[in-house]
Amino acid sequence: MWRLIFSLLLALAACGQTNHPILAVGSPAPDFSLPGVDGKIHRLADFAACPVLVVVFTCNHCPIAQMYEQRIQQLETDYRDRGVAVMAIQPNDPKAIRIDELDSSDTSDSLDEMKIRVAYKHLRYPYLYDGETQSVTRAYGPQATPHVFIFDRDRKLRYEGRMDNSYRKEMVNTQDARNAVDALLANREVPVKHTGVFGCSTKWQEKIASHMESLRRIEEQPVKLEMATATDLKGLRENPAKHMVLISFWATWCGSCIDEFSDFQDTYQMYKNRDLELVTVSANMPDEKAGVLKMLLKKHASSRNLLFGSNDTSELQTAFDPTWESAVPYTILLDADRKVLYKSLGSVDILELRRTILANLASDYTGFNQYWQSTSTRSER
């Protein structure tokens, strides 16, 4: 069935694949009527009184877009009293985003997830959703997130491109978007009307087939279950692999464990390419192995999976953590040096957990980690 669905989608994508040209400078602003994170419908006409309109196509999941959230907010704050309207549109279809493309985010790009991001980062500018039909996105033609479009009082496009010259704030020396706004407010010609953009490509609906193919591959990955001794669990706590490891103790008879099991597997698929390892440890008895494996297969658990290899659960718990005296679920996140970054006795806050992971994963640029370090973590040895 998967292969049939994928083949049909691939054929549709091939037939419907088109270029998505960027709106030409001098063109009128395409109309829109889109839902925002505030629960309201926002229309182009709502901004008719503003001398300048700045439209930024951006999203949640892209690390480059994340670096610009506060810059968009600062732009809105700095020019609000001069009548400039600054708004953002999320252009991606969440169904076209592969789970491994979420390796720098705690959420994807749905409207509900946009609301989560706005609350987390205290963003106040209008943030609208076009992922359902992408009709507005196709009219404007953003090539990546972020992509800025700036319109004059007559709603003619006078600038499109990047916001500035570098996603690294400390390296910015050219304020392209601000220069365009300043020129329009002064009734001057915009000096630079177009710049190239840098960020994550727009996730068009034509890419849904790629997303579904990635899900099929995940479901085809082998699911294995190993028996674990006290020595194995003690070794697991020592983290000899020297990379970040998320360990989840659970059981088939634990309802809250089952409820959050898929969240752990999704988290693993999101970050495994950045060297996160997930180990699930079932606290079931050894003779319940068949039921444990059945659940793992149902959940497509391609992580490393262990099962208590002894009926002496107390010995096994103590081998991993001498302070652990309660039941499952029990979750712990260790860094490469065995430091406890997150620990939860009971159900996890999956967003807090993911933000802790992102704040501590190895990164090419420290700014990507710092973005997530505003979250509180439960850290201990």
BALOBA-1460 file (C-alpha; in Angstrom, 3 decimals):
// residues 381
<rec num="1" residu="m" x="0.000" y="0.000" z="0.000"/>
<rec num="2" residu="w" x="2.823" y="2.404" z="0.910"/>
<rec num="3" residu="r" x="4.482" y="1.856" z="-2.465"/>
<rec num="4" residu="l" x="1.230" y="2.479" z="-4.348"/>
<rec num="5" residu="i" x="0.497" y="5.701" z="-2.452"/>
<rec num="6" residu="f" x="4.066" y="6.905" z="-2.885"/>
<rec num="7" residu="s" x="4.048" y="6.152" z="-6.627"/>
<rec num="8" residu="l" x="0.816" y="8.083" z="-7.106"/>
<rec num="9" residu="l" x="2.109" y="11.081" z="-5.174"/>
<rec num="10" residu="l" x="5.376" y="11.019" z="-7.062"/>
<rec num="11" residu="a" x="3.499" y="11.027" z="-10.353"/>
<rec num="12" residu="l" x="1.331" y="13.920" z="-9.220"/>
<rec num="13" residu="a" x="4.385" y="15.834" z="-8.099"/>
<rec num="14" residu="a" x="6.074" y="15.299" z="-11.448"/>
<rec num="15" residu="c" x="2.991" y="16.494" z="-13.307"/>
<rec num="16" residu="g" x="2.389" y="19.444" z="-11.024"/>
<rec num="17" residu="q" x="5.989" y="20.456" z="-10.471"/>
<rec num="18" residu="t" x="6.364" y="24.085" z="-11.472"/>
<rec num="19" residu="n" x="8.781" y="26.866" z="-10.847"/>
<rec num="20" residu="h" x="7.811" y="29.294" z="-8.136"/>
<rec num="21" residu="p" x="8.952" y="32.681" z="-9.468"/>
<rec num="22" residu="i" x="9.620" y="35.538" z="-7.084"/>
<rec num="23" residu="l" x="7.192" y="38.445" z="-7.269"/>
<rec num="24" residu="a" x="8.800" y="41.079" z="-9.491"/>
<rec num="25" residu="v" x="9.809" y="44.447" z="-8.068"/>
<rec num="26" residu="g" x="7.141" y="46.980" z="-9.014"/>
<rec num="27" residu="s" x="4.315" y="44.432" z="-8.788"/>
<rec num="28" residu="p" x="1.254" y="45.091" z="-6.627"/>
<rec num="29" residu="a" x="1.023" y="43.185" z="-3.353"/>
<rec num="30" residu="p" x="-0.995" y="39.997" z="-3.847"/>
<rec num="31" residu="d" x="-4.076" y="39.949" z="-1.658"/>
<rec num="32" residu="f" x="-4.331" y="37.558" z="1.271"/>
<rec num="33" residu="s" x="-6.731" y="36.434" z="3.969"/>
<rec num="34" residu="l" x="-4.909" y="34.176" z="6.403"/>
<rec num="35" residu="p" x="-5.330" y="32.902" z="9.958"/>
<rec num="36" residu="g" x="-2.892" y="34.188" z="12.548"/>
<rec num="37" residu="v" x="-1.586" y="32.823" z="15.813"/>
<rec num="38" residu="d" x="-3.903" y="35.286" z="17.568"/>
<rec num="39" residu="g" x="-6.971" y="33.422" z="16.285"/>
<rec num="40" residu="k" x="-7.935" y="36.212" z="13.878"/>
<rec num="41" residu="i" x="-8.079" y="36.378" z="10.086"/>
<rec num="42" residu="h" x="-5.644" y="38.949" z="8.696"/>
<rec num="43" residu="r" x="-6.125" y="40.623" z="5.319"/>
<rec num="44" residu="l" x="-3.987" y="42.873" z="3.158"/>
<rec num="45" residu="a" x="-6.596" y="45.617" z="3.536"/>
<rec num="46" residu="d" x="-6.002" y="45.653" z="7.302"/>
<rec num="47" residu="f" x="-2.704" y="47.438" z="6.654"/>
<rec num="48" residu="a" x="-4.035" y="50.014" z="4.165"/>
<rec num="49" residu="a" x="-3.192" y="53.004" z="6.365"/>
<rec num="50" residu="c" x="0.463" y="52.022" z="6.775"/>
<rec num="51" residu="p" x="3.002" y="53.889" z="4.612"/>
<rec num="52" residu="v" x="5.217" y="50.796" z="4.404"/>
<rec num="53" residu="l" x="4.347" y="47.108" z="4.661"/>
<rec num="54" residu="v" x="7.022" y="44.515" z="5.435"/>
<rec num="55" residu="v" x="6.090" y="40.886" z="4.777"/>
<rec num="56" residu="v" x="8.556" y="38.260" z="5.978"/>
<rec num="57" residu="f" x="8.114" y="34.644" z="4.954"/>
<rec num="58" residu="t" x="9.576" y="32.610" z="7.798"/>
<rec num="59" residu="c" x="8.920" y="29.439" z="9.765"/>
<rec num="60" residu="n" x="9.503" y="27.518" z="12.990"/>
<rec num="61" residu="h" x="11.774" y="24.658" z="12.018"/>
<rec num="62" residu="c" x="14.574" y="26.372" z="10.104"/>
<rec num="63" residu="p" x="17.610" y="27.308" z="12.249"/>
<rec num="64" residu="i" x="18.351" y="30.310" z="10.028"/>
<rec num="65" residu="a" x="14.779" y="31.554" z="10.414"/>
<rec num="66" residu="q" x="15.112" y="31.119" z="14.177"/>
<rec num="67" residu="m" x="18.102" y="33.461" z="14.162"/>
<rec num="68" residu="y" x="15.871" y="36.158" z="12.646"/>
<rec num="69" residu="e" x="12.840" y="35.944" z="14.950"/>
<rec num="70" residu="q" x="14.102" y="38.604" z="17.339"/>
<rec num="71" residu="r" x="15.361" y="40.737" z="14.454"/>
<rec num="72" residu="i" x="11.878" y="40.713" z="12.941"/>
<rec num="73" residu="q" x="10.507" y="41.636" z="16.353"/>
<rec num="74" residu="q" x="13.027" y="44.461" z="16.721"/>
<rec num="75" residu="l" x="12.181" y="45.771" z="13.257"/>
<rec num="76" residu="e" x="8.496" y="45.842" z="14.190"/>
<rec num="77" residu="t" x="9.256" y="47.592" z="17.485"/>
<rec num="78" residu="d" x="11.608" y="50.184" z="16.003"/>
<rec num="79" residu="y" x="9.269" y="51.265" z="13.189"/>
<rec num="80" residu="r" x="5.848" y="50.820" z="14.805"/>
<rec num="81" residu="d" x="5.536" y="54.481" z="15.817"/>
<rec num="82" residu="r" x="6.351" y="55.540" z="12.258"/>
<rec num="83" residu="g" x="3.394" y="53.592" z="10.909"/>
<rec num="84" residu="v" x="5.350" y="50.732" z="9.368"/>
<rec num="85" residu="a" x="3.575" y="47.372" z="9.503"/>
<rec num="86" residu="v" x="5.733" y="44.275" z="9.942"/>
<rec num="87" residu="m" x="4.172" y="40.839" z="9.629"/>
<rec num="88" residu="a" x="5.297" y="37.265" z="9.024"/>
<rec num="89" residu="i" x="3.800" y="34.430" z="6.995"/>
<rec num="90" residu="q" x="4.637" y="30.756" z="7.510"/>
<rec num="91" residu="p" x="4.715" y="29.331" z="3.949"/>
<rec num="92" residu="n" x="5.538" y="25.648" z="4.438"/>
<rec num="93" residu="d" x="3.123" y="22.740" z="4.182"/>
<rec num="94" residu="p" x="3.894" y="20.703" z="7.335"/>
<rec num="95" residu="k" x="3.024" y="17.520" z="5.426"/>
<rec num="96" residu="a" x="5.958" y="18.244" z="3.100"/>
<rec num="97" residu="i" x="8.553" y="18.398" z="5.897"/>
<rec num="98" residu="r" x="10.484" y="15.194" z="6.597"/>
<rec num="99" residu="i" x="10.965" y="14.420" z="10.269"/>
<rec num="100" residu="d" x="14.760" y="14.567" z="9.926"/>
<rec num="101" residu="e" x="14.355" y="18.142" z="8.647"/>
<rec num="102" residu="l" x="13.205" y="19.023" z="12.168"/>
<rec num="103" residu="d" x="16.710" y="18.404" z="13.520"/>
<rec num="104" residu="s" x="17.002" y="22.029" z="14.698"/>
<rec num="105" residu="s" x="13.516" y="22.545" z="16.096"/>
<rec num="106" residu="d" x="11.223" y="21.474" z="18.908"/>
<rec num="107" residu="t" x="8.160" y="21.529" z="16.636"/>
<rec num="108" residu="s" x="7.140" y="21.554" z="13.002"/>
<rec num="109" residu="d" x="5.305" y="24.350" z="11.154"/>
<rec num="110" residu="s" x="1.573" y="23.837" z="11.762"/>
<rec num="111" residu="l" x="-0.578" y="26.711" z="13.003"/>
<rec num="112" residu="d" x="-0.835" y="25.186" z="16.474"/>
<rec num="113" residu="e" x="2.936" y="24.782" z="16.588"/>
<rec num="114" residu="m" x="3.389" y="28.393" z="15.486"/>
<rec num="115" residu="k" x="1.361" y="29.387" z="18.556"/>
<rec num="116" residu="i" x="3.751" y="27.366" z="20.717"/>
<rec num="117" residu="r" x="6.770" y="29.167" z="19.251"/>
<rec num="118" residu="v" x="5.227" y="32.619" z="19.670"/>
<rec num="119" residu="a" x="4.487" y="31.900" z="23.331"/>
<rec num="120" residu="y" x="7.960" y="30.448" z="23.927"/>
<rec num="121" residu="k" x="9.822" y="33.368" z="22.336"/>
<rec num="122" residu="h" x="7.321" y="36.126" z="23.254"/>
<rec num="123" residu="l" x="6.875" y="37.266" z="19.656"/>
<rec num="124" residu="r" x="4.356" y="40.072" z="19.144"/>
<rec num="125" residu="y" x="4.233" y="40.663" z="15.392"/>
<rec num="126" residu="p" x="1.388" y="39.133" z="13.335"/>
<rec num="127" residu="y" x="2.365" y="35.571" z="12.381"/>
<rec num="128" residu="l" x="0.093" y="34.077" z="9.719"/>
<rec num="129" residu="y" x="-0.313" y="30.551" z="8.366"/>
<rec num="130" residu="d" x="-0.389" y="29.673" z="4.652"/>
<rec num="131" residu="g" x="0.559" y="26.000" z="4.909"/>
<rec num="132" residu="e" x="-2.951" y="24.778" z="4.118"/>
<rec num="133" residu="t" x="-3.164" y="25.913" z="0.475"/>
<rec num="134" residu="q" x="0.076" y="27.885" z="-0.089"/>
<rec num="135" residu="s" x="-1.899" y="30.142" z="-2.436"/>
<rec num="136" residu="v" x="-0.377" y="33.312" z="-0.972"/>
<rec num="137" residu="t" x="3.085" y="31.776" z="-0.933"/>
<rec num="138" residu="r" x="2.807" y="30.898" z="-4.620"/>
<rec num="139" residu="a" x="1.763" y="34.471" z="-5.393"/>
<rec num="140" residu="y" x="4.793" y="35.967" z="-3.623"/>
<rec num="141" residu="g" x="7.306" y="33.229" z="-4.461"/>
<rec num="142" residu="p" x="9.591" y="33.124" z="-1.405"/>
<rec num="143" residu="q" x="12.558" y="30.904" z="-2.164"/>
<rec num="144" residu="a" x="13.658" y="30.306" z="1.410"/>
<rec num="145" residu="t" x="12.910" y="31.213" z="4.988"/>
<rec num="146" residu="p" x="13.398" y="34.013" z="5.761"/>
<rec num="147" residu="h" x="12.539" y="36.013" z="2.612"/>
<rec num="148" residu="v" x="11.511" y="39.675" z="2.938"/>
<rec num="149" residu="f" x="9.093" y="41.652" z="0.718"/>
<rec num="150" residu="i" x="8.689" y="45.407" z="1.300"/>
<rec num="151" residu="f" x="5.855" y="47.448" z="-0.235"/>
<rec num="152" residu="d" x="5.326" y="51.202" z="-0.481"/>
<rec num="153" residu="r" x="2.177" y="53.168" z="0.360"/>
<rec num="154" residu="d" x="0.601" y="52.180" z="-2.968"/>
<rec num="155" residu="r" x="1.451" y="48.556" z="-2.180"/>
<rec num="156" residu="k" x="3.974" y="48.254" z="-4.968"/>
<rec num="157" residu="l" x="6.903" y="45.966" z="-4.253"/>
<rec num="158" residu="r" x="10.059" y="48.051" z="-3.783"/>
<rec num="159" residu="y" x="12.417" y="45.514" z="-2.211"/>
<rec num="160" residu="e" x="12.673" y="41.745" z="-1.878"/>
<rec num="161" residu="g" x="15.449" y="39.575" z="-0.535"/>
<rec num="162" residu="r" x="17.357" y="39.111" z="2.686"/>
<rec num="163" residu="m" x="16.892" y="41.062" z="5.895"/>
<rec num="164" residu="d" x="20.624" y="41.611" z="6.325"/>
<rec num="165" residu="n" x="23.900" y="40.075" z="5.231"/>
<rec num="166" residu="s" x="24.427" y="37.376" z="7.886"/>
<rec num="167" residu="y" x="22.410" y="35.063" z="10.115"/>
<rec num="168" residu="r" x="25.238" y="35.526" z="12.632"/>
<rec num="169" residu="k" x="24.194" y="38.729" z="14.328"/>
<rec num="170" residu="e" x="27.745" y="39.659" z="15.282"/>
<rec num="171" residu="m" x="28.742" y="39.629" z="11.585"/>
<rec num="172" residu="v" x="25.956" y="41.875" z="10.270"/>
<rec num="173" residu="n" x="27.219" y="45.004" z="8.519"/>
<rec num="174" residu="t" x="24.529" y="45.569" z="5.883"/>
<rec num="175" residu="q" x="20.922" y="46.222" z="6.923"/>
<rec num="176" residu="d" x="19.166" y="45.678" z="3.585"/>
<rec num="177" residu="a" x="15.574" y="45.609" z="4.855"/>
<rec num="178" residu="r" x="16.032" y="48.604" z="7.145"/>
<rec num="179" residu="n" x="17.711" y="50.546" z="4.348"/>
<rec num="180" residu="a" x="14.703" y="49.905" z="2.121"/>
<rec num="181" residu="v" x="12.216" y="50.953" z="4.813"/>
<rec num="182" residu="d" x="14.184" y="54.123" z="5.574"/>
<rec num="183" residu="a" x="14.278" y="55.049" z="1.890"/>
<rec num="184" residu="l" x="10.520" y="54.600" z="1.488"/>
<rec num="185" residu="l" x="9.748" y="56.622" z="4.610"/>
<rec num="186" residu="a" x="11.938" y="59.420" z="3.224"/>
<rec num="187" residu="n" x="10.224" y="59.210" z="-0.193"/>
<rec num="188" residu="r" x="13.496" y="58.161" z="-1.789"/>
<rec num="189" residu="e" x="14.255" y="55.424" z="-4.279"/>
<rec num="190" residu="v" x="15.244" y="52.172" z="-2.614"/>
<rec num="191" residu="p" x="18.981" y="51.896" z="-3.347"/>
<rec num="192" residu="v" x="19.122" y="48.084" z="-3.575"/>
<rec num="193" residu="k" x="15.900" y="46.501" z="-4.780"/>
<rec num="194" residu="h" x="16.869" y="42.823" z="-4.721"/>
<rec num="195" residu="t" x="19.285" y="40.636" z="-2.797"/>
<rec num="196" residu="g" x="19.725" y="36.889" z="-2.695"/>
<rec num="197" residu="v" x="18.257" y="35.009" z="0.244"/>
<rec num="198" residu="f" x="19.845" y="32.403" z="2.482"/>
<rec num="199" residu="g" x="17.941" y="29.938" z="4.625"/>
<rec num="200" residu="c" x="15.861" y="26.773" z="4.363"/>
<rec num="201" residu="s" x="14.042" y="26.096" z="1.111"/>
<rec num="202" residu="t" x="10.284" y="26.565" z="0.995"/>
<rec num="203" residu="k" x="8.551" y="23.237" z="1.598"/>
<rec num="204" residu="w" x="6.066" y="23.128" z="-1.268"/>
<rec num="205" residu="q" x="3.197" y="20.661" z="-1.369"/>
<rec num="206" residu="e" x="4.963" y="18.932" z="-4.247"/>
<rec num="207" residu="k" x="7.381" y="17.570" z="-1.619"/>
<rec num="208" residu="i" x="4.717" y="15.572" z="0.244"/>
<rec num="209" residu="a" x="5.828" y="12.452" z="-1.630"/>
<rec num="210" residu="s" x="9.329" y="12.809" z="-0.206"/>
<rec num="211" residu="h" x="7.878" y="13.101" z="3.291"/>
<rec num="212" residu="m" x="5.785" y="9.967" z="2.856"/>
<rec num="213" residu="e" x="8.729" y="8.056" z="1.445"/>
<rec num="214" residu="s" x="10.770" y="8.987" z="4.519"/>
<rec num="215" residu="l" x="7.986" y="7.662" z="6.767"/>
<rec num="216" residu="r" x="7.908" y="4.423" z="4.793"/>
<rec num="217" residu="r" x="11.639" y="3.996" z="5.280"/>
<rec num="218" residu="i" x="11.297" y="4.568" z="9.019"/>
<rec num="219" residu="e" x="8.584" y="1.926" z="9.228"/>
<rec num="220" residu="e" x="10.808" y="-0.526" z="7.360"/>
<rec num="221" residu="q" x="13.721" y="-0.145" z="9.766"/>
<rec num="222" residu="p" x="14.369" y="-3.273" z="11.868"/>
<rec num="223" residu="v" x="13.045" y="-3.429" z="15.425"/>
<rec num="224" residu="k" x="15.168" y="-5.386" z="17.879"/>
<rec num="225" residu="l" x="14.947" y="-6.214" z="21.581"/>
<rec num="226" residu="e" x="17.889" y="-7.182" z="23.798"/>
<rec num="227" residu="m" x="17.872" y="-8.632" z="27.302"/>
<rec num="228" residu="a" x="19.715" y="-6.415" z="29.792"/>
<rec num="229" residu="t" x="21.597" y="-7.508" z="32.896"/>
<rec num="230" residu="a" x="22.532" y="-5.347" z="35.862"/>
<rec num="231" residu="t" x="26.007" y="-5.021" z="34.349"/>
<rec num="232" residu="d" x="24.503" y="-3.826" z="31.068"/>
<rec num="233" residu="l" x="22.453" y="-1.153" z="32.827"/>
<rec num="234" residu="k" x="25.397" y="0.020" z="34.885"/>
<rec num="235" residu="g" x="27.391" y="0.317" z="31.674"/>
<rec num="236" residu="l" x="24.539" y="2.215" z="30.033"/>
<rec num="237" residu="r" x="24.672" y="4.798" z="32.822"/>
<rec num="238" residu="e" x="28.414" y="5.228" z="32.218"/>
<rec num="239" residu="n" x="27.656" y="6.215" z="28.587"/>
<rec num="240" residu="p" x="30.822" y="4.760" z="27.026"/>
<rec num="241" residu="a" x="29.765" y="5.841" z="23.516"/>
<rec num="242" residu="k" x="30.591" y="9.450" z="24.437"/>
<rec num="243" residu="h" x="27.632" y="11.073" z="22.742"/>
<rec num="244" residu="m" x="24.281" y="12.350" z="23.965"/>
<rec num="245" residu="v" x="21.924" y="9.553" z="24.968"/>
<rec num="246" residu="l" x="18.251" y="9.673" z="25.927"/>
<rec num="247" residu="i" x="17.157" y="6.737" z="28.086"/>
<rec num="248" residu="s" x="13.499" y="5.945" z="28.650"/>
<rec num="249" residu="f" x="12.367" y="3.318" z="31.168"/>
<rec num="250" residu="w" x="8.841" y="2.121" z="30.457"/>
<rec num="251" residu="a" x="6.502" y="-0.886" z="30.610"/>
<rec num="252" residu="t" x="3.607" y="-2.228" z="28.576"/>
<rec num="253" residu="w" x="1.329" y="-2.011" z="31.632"/>
<rec num="254" residu="c" x="2.109" y="1.701" z="32.126"/>
<rec num="255" residu="g" x="-0.476" y="3.833" z="30.321"/>
<rec num="256" residu="s" x="1.485" y="7.081" z="30.554"/>
<rec num="257" residu="c" x="4.551" y="5.262" z="29.176"/>
<rec num="258" residu="i" x="2.607" y="4.163" z="26.110"/>
<rec num="259" residu="d" x="1.149" y="7.649" z="25.676"/>
<rec num="260" residu="e" x="4.590" y="9.252" z="25.386"/>
<rec num="261" residu="f" x="6.412" y="6.410" z="23.615"/>
<rec num="262" residu="s" x="5.749" y="7.809" z="20.131"/>
<rec num="263" residu="d" x="7.042" y="11.219" z="21.240"/>
<rec num="264" residu="f" x="10.357" y="9.608" z="22.164"/>
<rec num="265" residu="q" x="10.582" y="7.816" z="18.827"/>
<rec num="266" residu="d" x="9.775" y="11.037" z="16.954"/>
<rec num="267" residu="t" x="12.407" y="12.877" z="18.983"/>
<rec num="268" residu="y" x="14.946" y="10.211" z="18.075"/>
<rec num="269" residu="q" x="14.108" y="10.475" z="14.368"/>
<rec num="270" residu="m" x="14.378" y="14.266" z="14.580"/>
<rec num="271" residu="y" x="17.851" y="14.375" z="16.110"/>
<rec num="272" residu="k" x="19.572" y="11.062" z="15.392"/>
<rec num="273" residu="n" x="21.542" y="12.556" z="12.494"/>
<rec num="274" residu="r" x="23.044" y="14.908" z="15.070"/>
<rec num="275" residu="d" x="24.278" y="11.952" z="17.148"/>
<rec num="276" residu="l" x="21.444" y="11.584" z="19.623"/>
<rec num="277" residu="e" x="20.979" y="7.975" z="20.717"/>
<rec num="278" residu="l" x="17.711" y="6.715" z="22.178"/>
<rec num="279" residu="v" x="17.638" y="3.654" z="24.413"/>
<rec num="280" residu="t" x="14.305" y="2.329" z="25.645"/>
<rec num="281" residu="v" x="14.374" y="-0.024" z="28.622"/>
<rec num="282" residu="s" x="11.285" y="-2.078" z="29.398"/>
<rec num="283" residu="a" x="10.703" y="-2.866" z="33.073"/>
<rec num="284" residu="n" x="8.520" y="-5.841" z="32.162"/>
<rec num="285" residu="m" x="9.475" y="-9.305" z="33.384"/>
<rec num="286" residu="p" x="11.665" y="-11.410" z="31.061"/>
<rec num="287" residu="d" x="8.821" y="-13.836" z="30.282"/>
<rec num="288" residu="e" x="6.778" y="-10.887" z="28.936"/>
<rec num="289" residu="k" x="9.209" y="-10.378" z="26.066"/>
<rec num="290" residu="a" x="6.671" y="-11.236" z="23.352"/>
<rec num="291" residu="g" x="4.287" y="-8.496" z="24.492"/>
<rec num="292" residu="v" x="7.107" y="-5.972" z="24.734"/>
<rec num="293" residu="l" x="8.323" y="-6.782" z="21.231"/>
<rec num="294" residu="k" x="4.770" y="-6.530" z="19.893"/>
<rec num="295" residu="m" x="4.491" y="-2.998" z="21.285"/>
<rec num="296" residu="l" x="7.892" y="-2.025" z="19.893"/>
<rec num="297" residu="l" x="6.896" y="-3.271" z="16.444"/>
<rec num="298" residu="k" x="3.621" y="-1.354" z="16.622"/>
<rec num="299" residu="k" x="5.529" y="1.832" z="17.468"/>
<rec num="300" residu="h" x="8.216" y="1.214" z="14.788"/>
<rec num="301" residu="a" x="10.836" y="1.535" z="17.517"/>
<rec num="302" residu="s" x="14.099" y="1.487" z="15.568"/>
<rec num="303" residu="s" x="15.965" y="2.782" z="18.617"/>
<rec num="304" residu="r" x="18.069" y="0.511" z="20.792"/>
<rec num="305" residu="n" x="15.576" y="-1.426" z="22.936"/>
<rec num="306" residu="l" x="16.327" y="-3.334" z="26.136"/>
<rec num="307" residu="l" x="14.241" y="-5.524" z="28.462"/>
<rec num="308" residu="f" x="14.998" y="-6.294" z="32.097"/>
<rec num="309" residu="g" x="16.750" y="-9.668" z="31.969"/>
<rec num="310" residu="s" x="15.949" y="-10.594" z="35.562"/>
<rec num="311" residu="n" x="12.880" y="-10.778" z="37.775"/>
<rec num="312" residu="d" x="14.800" y="-8.758" z="40.378"/>
<rec num="313" residu="t" x="13.712" y="-5.321" z="39.175"/>
<rec num="314" residu="s" x="15.127" y="-3.620" z="42.265"/>
<rec num="315" residu="e" x="18.625" y="-4.864" z="41.469"/>
<rec num="316" residu="l" x="18.347" y="-3.640" z="37.887"/>
<rec num="317" residu="q" x="17.030" y="-0.226" z="38.911"/>
<rec num="318" residu="t" x="19.831" y="0.197" z="41.440"/>
<rec num="319" residu="a" x="22.441" y="-0.833" z="38.877"/>
<rec num="320" residu="f" x="21.412" y="2.065" z="36.661"/>
<rec num="321" residu="d" x="20.578" y="4.640" z="39.328"/>
<rec num="322" residu="p" x="20.899" y="3.908" z="43.073"/>
<rec num="323" residu="t" x="18.564" y="6.831" z="43.839"/>
<rec num="324" residu="w" x="15.743" y="5.488" z="41.652"/>
<rec num="325" residu="e" x="13.103" y="4.040" z="43.950"/>
<rec num="326" residu="s" x="9.848" y="4.775" z="42.136"/>
<rec num="327" residu="a" x="8.146" y="3.207" z="39.145"/>
<rec num="328" residu="v" x="8.102" y="4.036" z="35.448"/>
<rec num="329" residu="p" x="8.096" y="6.173" z="33.410"/>
<rec num="330" residu="y" x="11.597" y="7.322" z="34.227"/>
<rec num="331" residu="t" x="13.546" y="9.391" z="31.698"/>
<rec num="332" residu="i" x="17.109" y="10.650" z="31.766"/>
<rec num="333" residu="l" x="19.216" y="12.573" z="29.233"/>
<rec num="334" residu="l" x="23.002" y="12.275" z="29.463"/>
<rec num="335" residu="d" x="25.603" y="14.269" z="27.601"/>
<rec num="336" residu="a" x="28.856" y="12.804" z="26.279"/>
<rec num="337" residu="d" x="30.512" y="13.328" z="29.682"/>
<rec num="338" residu="r" x="27.689" y="11.585" z="31.601"/>
<rec num="339" residu="k" x="26.283" y="14.839" z="32.936"/>
<rec num="340" residu="v" x="22.536" y="14.634" z="33.550"/>
<rec num="341" residu="l" x="20.909" y="17.283" z="31.370"/>
<rec num="342" residu="y" x="17.321" y="16.252" z="32.023"/>
<rec num="343" residu="k" x="15.682" y="13.842" z="34.441"/>
<rec num="344" residu="s" x="12.013" y="13.079" z="34.946"/>
<rec num="345" residu="l" x="10.270" y="10.665" z="37.288"/>
<rec num="346" residu="g" x="6.874" y="10.527" z="35.633"/>
<rec num="347" residu="s" x="5.667" y="11.852" z="32.298"/>
<rec num="348" residu="v" x="7.990" y="14.212" z="30.457"/>
<rec num="349" residu="d" x="7.377" y="17.686" z="29.110"/>
<rec num="350" residu="i" x="8.361" y="16.793" z="25.551"/>
<rec num="351" residu="l" x="8.962" y="20.406" z="24.512"/>
<rec num="352" residu="e" x="11.210" y="21.037" z="27.499"/>
<rec num="353" residu="l" x="13.086" y="17.827" z="26.740"/>
<rec num="354" residu="r" x="13.585" y="18.696" z="23.071"/>
<rec num="355" residu="r" x="14.728" y="22.214" z="23.905"/>
<rec num="356" residu="t" x="17.242" y="20.796" z="26.362"/>
<rec num="357" residu="i" x="18.536" y="18.456" z="23.665"/>
<rec num="358" residu="l" x="18.857" y="21.304" z="21.169"/>
<rec num="359" residu="a" x="20.607" y="23.539" z="23.684"/>
<rec num="360" residu="n" x="23.297" y="20.900" z="24.199"/>
<rec num="361" residu="l" x="23.762" y="19.073" z="20.890"/>
<rec num="362" residu="a" x="27.023" y="19.721" z="19.078"/>
<rec num="363" residu="s" x="26.579" y="22.598" z="16.635"/>
<rec num="364" residu="d" x="28.670" y="24.438" z="14.056"/>
<rec num="365" residu="y" x="27.533" y="27.795" z="15.459"/>
<rec num="366" residu="t" x="27.015" y="28.512" z="19.152"/>
<rec num="367" residu="g" x="24.133" y="30.843" z="18.337"/>
<rec num="368" residu="f" x="22.015" y="27.842" z="17.378"/>
<rec num="369" residu="n" x="22.496" y="26.413" z="20.892"/>
<rec num="370" residu="q" x="22.028" y="29.749" z="22.625"/>
<rec num="371" residu="y" x="18.638" y="30.142" z="20.967"/>
<rec num="372" residu="w" x="17.382" y="27.191" z="23.054"/>
<rec num="373" residu="q" x="19.188" y="27.959" z="26.284"/>
<rec num="374" residu="s" x="16.421" y="30.144" z="27.652"/>
<rec num="375" residu="t" x="14.593" y="26.954" z="28.594"/>
<rec num="376" residu="s" x="14.976" y="25.731" z="32.150"/>
<rec num="377" residu="t" x="16.633" y="22.341" z="32.537"/>
<rec num="378" residu="r" x="16.656" y="19.877" z="35.367"/>
<rec num="379" residu="s" x="20.394" y="19.240" z="35.554"/>
<rec num="380" residu="e" x="22.231" y="17.084" z="38.078"/>
<rec num="381" residu="r" x="24.973" y="14.508" z="38.388"/>
